[in-house]
Amino acid sequence: MANINDIAKRAGVSVSTVSRVLNHHPYVSESKRAAVQRVIDEMDYTPNRVAVDLIRKETRRIGVIMPYNNNQAFDQLLHGVLNRSVELDYTVMVLPTKYDPEKELNGLHMLKNKQLDGIIITSRSNTWDAIVPFTKYGTIVACEYTEHPEIGCAYMDRYTSYLETFQRLKDKGHSRVAFSTARGEESNSTQLTLKAYQQVFGEIPPEYHIRDCHSMDDGVRAAQQWLHLDARPTAVYANGDEVAAGIYQYAMSMQLEVPEDLAIIGQENQPIGIGLQLSTVDHQLVKVGEQAFDLVIEKSKDKVEISYHIIERQSTQ
């Protein structure tokens, strides 16, 4: 197998010149660059990327820790990361965890082992105390707010968005409001939702909170429980537009009127919600992903807030 010395000898140049050509260094004459490239092609030479990375002291690879794929929120965050990675010629490695703390730590060890330049954490299962020690090996950026000075973050103010959404429903005359979440109280997002609900409506009726909602089927399941209660909710805040679409579908099957009998608002401004004219809270997760990527490659520890928008459509008006 050919090596860099063989390339240099056959091309009649120094090893350093071959190295510059391989690394696209600008200070190489076109004649030498052409001669080296011709020999590389003739010998079908492929550089050892690990060795090149060690020389450059960077991999141009960013890891993205995300619990699930095929999930509207995480897909939007990843879409934002990929937008910027293509523009700036970086490779993205997706590290799915299903909220397994060990899998999450395995991804962080890739940073320690110099397999990645940085890591974006879209959602986590470990405590920050377990994550922060890895910042000495590379940049770690979160997609949620954290006060830790060693962790940069691109985030939206989830609590205020939840608070404003519940308040809008209350202002429309709703007092029986149900809501869904993706996870239980181990989730920071769920804790903020509960806090916002209590701030606006007081005590939470246990039957008005349904967990583990991710899809249209989950929305149908939630609606089946809510819409047969004696004290049936008059409004629902779903944790995603797909979940909201499932609730809408089941309400229609019961011949309920939306929003007269049931007001529905979802999250993340997905195509299905636009098609069904569902109100939504757009947390602009694509922008969050783009900003998180920029913070990683800039090796920044800044805290950057992305604004959210509440979009009212037919399902709450």
SVG drawing of the C-alpha trace seen along z (x, -y; Angstrom):
<svg xmlns="http://www.w3.org/2000/svg" viewBox="-71 -37 83 39">
<polyline fill="none" stroke="black" stroke-width="0.4" points="0.0,0.0 1.4,-3.4 2.3,-6.0 3.1,-9.6 6.8,-9.0 6.0,-6.9 3.9,-9.7 6.6,-12.3 9.3,-10.2 7.3,-9.5 6.1,-13.1 9.6,-14.4 8.6,-16.7 9.1,-16.8 6.9,-15.0 5.8,-18.4 4.6,-19.4 2.5,-16.2 1.1,-17.0 0.1,-20.5 -1.7,-19.1 -3.6,-16.6 -4.6,-19.3 -5.6,-21.8 -2.9,-24.2 -3.0,-27.4 0.8,-27.9 1.6,-25.2 2.2,-26.0 -0.3,-24.7 2.3,-22.6 3.4,-20.8 -0.2,-20.4 -1.1,-18.8 2.0,-16.5 1.1,-15.3 -2.5,-14.8 -1.6,-12.8 0.5,-10.4 -2.2,-10.1 -4.7,-9.1 -2.3,-6.7 -1.5,-5.0 -5.1,-5.1 -3.8,-6.6 -6.2,-7.3 -4.8,-9.2 -5.1,-7.9 -7.7,-10.3 -6.9,-9.5 -3.3,-10.6 -4.4,-13.7 -6.7,-14.6 -3.9,-14.2 -1.7,-16.5 -4.5,-19.1 -5.5,-18.7 -9.2,-18.6 -11.5,-16.1 -14.1,-18.5 -16.7,-16.2 -19.4,-17.3 -21.4,-14.9 -25.1,-15.4 -26.6,-13.6 -30.3,-13.2 -32.6,-10.7 -34.8,-9.9 -35.0,-10.3 -38.3,-10.5 -39.4,-13.0 -40.6,-16.4 -38.7,-18.5 -35.4,-16.6 -35.6,-16.4 -35.9,-20.2 -32.9,-20.7 -30.9,-18.2 -32.0,-19.9 -30.6,-23.2 -27.3,-21.6 -27.1,-19.9 -27.9,-23.2 -24.8,-24.8 -22.6,-21.7 -23.1,-21.6 -22.3,-25.3 -19.1,-25.0 -18.0,-21.5 -18.3,-19.6 -19.3,-16.1 -22.1,-15.4 -22.3,-12.2 -25.7,-11.5 -25.5,-9.8 -28.9,-8.4 -29.4,-7.5 -33.1,-6.8 -32.3,-8.7 -29.9,-5.9 -27.3,-7.7 -24.6,-5.2 -25.1,-5.7 -24.9,-9.5 -21.6,-9.1 -20.3,-6.9 -20.9,-9.8 -19.0,-12.2 -16.1,-9.7 -15.8,-10.1 -15.0,-13.8 -12.4,-12.7 -10.8,-10.2 -10.5,-13.0 -13.0,-11.4 -15.0,-14.6 -14.3,-18.3 -17.4,-19.1 -20.8,-17.9 -24.3,-19.3 -26.7,-18.0 -30.3,-18.3 -31.7,-16.6 -30.0,-14.8 -30.5,-12.1 -27.3,-12.8 -26.8,-15.6 -24.7,-18.6 -22.2,-17.5 -21.6,-14.3 -21.3,-16.2 -19.2,-19.3 -15.9,-17.4 -15.9,-16.5 -15.6,-20.2 -11.8,-20.0 -11.6,-17.7 -13.7,-19.9 -16.6,-22.2 -20.1,-21.1 -23.2,-23.1 -26.7,-22.5 -30.1,-23.2 -31.5,-24.2 -30.6,-27.0 -27.9,-26.1 -26.1,-28.4 -22.9,-26.3 -20.1,-28.7 -18.3,-25.9 -21.4,-25.0 -22.6,-27.2 -26.2,-27.0 -28.7,-28.0 -32.1,-27.9 -35.6,-29.3 -37.5,-30.5 -39.7,-27.4 -41.2,-28.4 -42.4,-31.8 -43.8,-30.2 -45.8,-27.6 -47.0,-30.3 -48.2,-32.6 -49.9,-29.7 -51.9,-28.7 -52.7,-32.3 -54.1,-32.8 -56.3,-29.8 -57.5,-31.1 -58.2,-34.5 -60.4,-32.8 -62.6,-31.5 -61.1,-28.0 -60.7,-26.7 -60.6,-23.0 -57.4,-22.7 -55.6,-19.4 -52.0,-19.0 -49.6,-16.3 -45.8,-15.9 -43.2,-13.7 -41.8,-12.5 -42.5,-12.5 -41.2,-14.7 -37.6,-13.6 -37.7,-16.0 -36.9,-19.6 -39.4,-20.5 -42.1,-18.7 -41.3,-20.4 -41.5,-23.8 -44.9,-22.8 -46.2,-21.8 -45.0,-24.9 -46.6,-27.1 -49.9,-25.3 -50.0,-25.7 -49.1,-29.4 -52.1,-30.0 -54.7,-27.4 -53.6,-26.2 -53.7,-22.6 -53.4,-20.1 -56.1,-17.5 -54.1,-14.2 -56.3,-13.1 -55.6,-16.3 -51.8,-15.4 -50.9,-12.6 -47.3,-11.6 -45.3,-9.7 -46.9,-11.5 -44.8,-11.6 -47.1,-10.8 -50.6,-11.1 -51.4,-7.7 -50.5,-9.1 -52.7,-12.1 -55.6,-9.7 -54.9,-7.8 -54.8,-11.0 -58.1,-12.2 -59.8,-8.9 -59.0,-9.4 -59.8,-13.2 -62.9,-13.3 -64.8,-10.7 -64.3,-12.3 -67.3,-13.7 -65.4,-17.0 -64.2,-16.9 -61.6,-19.6 -62.6,-22.4 -59.0,-23.1 -55.9,-21.0 -52.2,-22.1 -50.4,-19.2 -46.6,-18.9 -46.3,-18.6 -48.4,-19.2 -48.5,-15.5 -49.9,-14.8 -52.4,-17.7 -53.4,-16.2 -54.3,-12.9 -56.4,-14.8 -58.1,-16.7 -58.8,-13.5 -60.4,-11.8 -62.5,-14.9 -63.8,-14.9 -64.7,-11.2 -66.9,-12.2 -68.5,-15.0 -67.1,-17.6 -66.6,-21.2 -63.1,-22.7 -62.7,-25.2 -66.3,-25.5 -66.3,-22.2 -62.6,-21.7 -59.8,-24.2 -56.5,-22.7 -53.0,-24.1 -49.8,-22.2 -46.1,-22.9 -43.4,-23.4 -45.4,-24.6 -45.3,-21.3 -46.8,-20.8 -49.6,-18.6 -50.6,-21.4 -50.6,-24.0 -52.7,-21.7 -55.3,-21.2 -55.2,-24.9 -54.0,-24.1 -52.7,-26.8 -49.1,-26.2 -46.2,-27.4 -43.2,-27.7 -40.0,-27.4 -37.9,-27.9 -35.9,-24.8 -34.2,-24.9 -32.7,-28.2 -31.7,-26.7 -29.8,-23.9 -28.1,-26.4 -27.0,-28.5 -25.8,-25.5 -23.6,-24.4 -22.1,-27.9 -21.3,-28.0 -19.5,-24.6 -17.2,-25.5 -16.5,-28.9 -15.6,-27.1 -18.0,-29.5 -19.6,-29.3 -22.1,-32.0 -25.8,-31.8 -27.9,-32.7 -31.7,-32.9 -33.9,-32.2 -37.3,-33.8 -40.5,-31.8 -43.8,-32.6 -47.4,-31.7 -49.3,-31.3 -53.1,-31.3 -55.1,-29.5 -58.7,-28.2 -58.3,-25.6 -58.3,-28.2 -59.9,-31.3"/>
</svg>
